[in-house]
Amino acid sequence: MNRLFAARALLPGGWQQNVMLEWDASGCLTRAAAGSVAADGAPVAAGVVLPGMPNLHSHAFQRAMAGLTEYRSNPTDSFWSWRALMYRFAQKLSPSAMKAIALQLYIEMLKAGYTSVCEFHYVHHAIGGKPYANPAETSECLIAAAAEAGIGLTLLPVLYQYSGFGAQAPHAGQARFVSSPQWIIALLQRLQSAHPQHAGLRYGVAPHSLRAVSPGSLHELLGALKSVDADAPVHIHIAEQASEVDDCVTHLGARPVEWLLDNCAVDARWCLVHATHMTPAETRALASSGAIAGICPSTEANLGDGIFNGAQYTTAGGRWGIGSDSHISTCMRDELRLFEYSQRLAHLRRNVLLDAQGSSVGAYLYTQALRGGAAACGRQVAGLAVGQRADLLVLDNTHPDLCGKNQDQVLDSFIFCSHGQTPVRDVLSAGRWTVQGWRHVLEEESAAAYRDALHDLLNA
């Protein structure tokens, strides 16, 4: 029997004491009982236990770009000039480099407290855009990296067709991304045959954005997906940049979120990544749809995207989760803290993101990001309950930021304090200890492979 006793743990119903957690050989929780007695031989958690956090938006290869674009490339540096640099970088990636980068990233995510990741994957083809003999070549690199690291994966192959609204032809920098609805569906079928879905691996689709996919192709993809997996997650970039909103109005006659909600059956299996620029009406409509808003605060700040209307969205009951996106930071606490801080800066007041029942911002941020992230993953990772995955974090009881803290004070301090070593001491993913005593068993080996890959990329 696999089990862990925790003096304090955050369960779906709130904080509980003396919790016995048990899970089966597949990593599924079979017991989460409060008021238990520590049994002989049962390991005892070395601190407070939290459910593991899902990361709902990742472009793994961009981890290797971190720190390489922090200079002014033109007088009006913006997301669009950053994107041009990213395209140049993406052209150099080999499958082996992608695997090394992803493994390093996923280990870093685990050590930060992420136990699941949604990979928005669009580098499908070889350098220059030539198809690989195996269309799943790069997808399988990500699947292998996630399995080795021990992180749960939702893989979202991206449909990418055009360079802009109005079906503008893709340019050379996008050659490795371009596909068709039929190609994406065929890839999903190939992946499901070679690497069947299981509790730790889920497939979905990601129409890249309304600017990169035509309305006809979007509907074709969604229609074909019904015959493959009608419940599969659907993720899309949307309304990230103000100019994108203007172009959408010009070409489609409506703002991006408005158009999507009016023309597609957006529901709880959808994740709208960024959704930064919305009107109040769009904000309320997205909240009512049941879809997840994918908030990526560190990337959105780094790219100068803008500030998500979190105050109105959360008041309307909207669901959301967090992603590390371009991986300027892989710290889950950074994303949660920056989401709240962005709202404070926008509204000139403190403690903005709360629900009607609570007074702890940390508790609200953590529990909402957990629920929204789990929905975006399309996997059973919504917390420490029977039937969910055994994904959890053990926080160091002796950490100065957590000493003497009780209940929600733990979450407030975990998120809003940042002194010294991370409090995330141990990480269990699908019933497997992937991090113990702040160390992942593969971290030295992975770091060496990552350094070699980065050296080759920077000198190519």
Secondary structure, DSSP 4 states (H G I P E B T S, - for coil): -EEEEEEEEEETTEEEEEEEEEE-TTSBEEEEESS--PPTT--B-SS-EEEPEEEEEE-GGGGGGTTSS-S-SSTT--HHHHHHHHHHHHTT--HHHHHHHHHHHHHHHHHHTEEEEEEEE---S-GGGPPPSSTTHHHHHHHHHHHHHT-EEEEEEEE---SBTTTBPP-GGGTTT---HHHHHHHHHHHHHHS--BTTEEE-BEE--TTTS-HHHHHHHHHHHHHHHTT--EEEEES-SHHHHHHHHHHHSS-HHHHHHHHS---TTEEEEE--S--HHHHHHHHHHTPEEEE-HHHHHHTT-----HHHHHHTT-EEEE--BT-S---HHHHHHHHHHHHHHHHTSS-----SS---HHHHHHHHHHHHHHHHHTSS-SSSSTTSB--EEEE-TT-TTTTT--THHHHHHHHH---SS-SEEEEEETTEEEEETTEETTHHHHHHHHHHHHHHHHT-
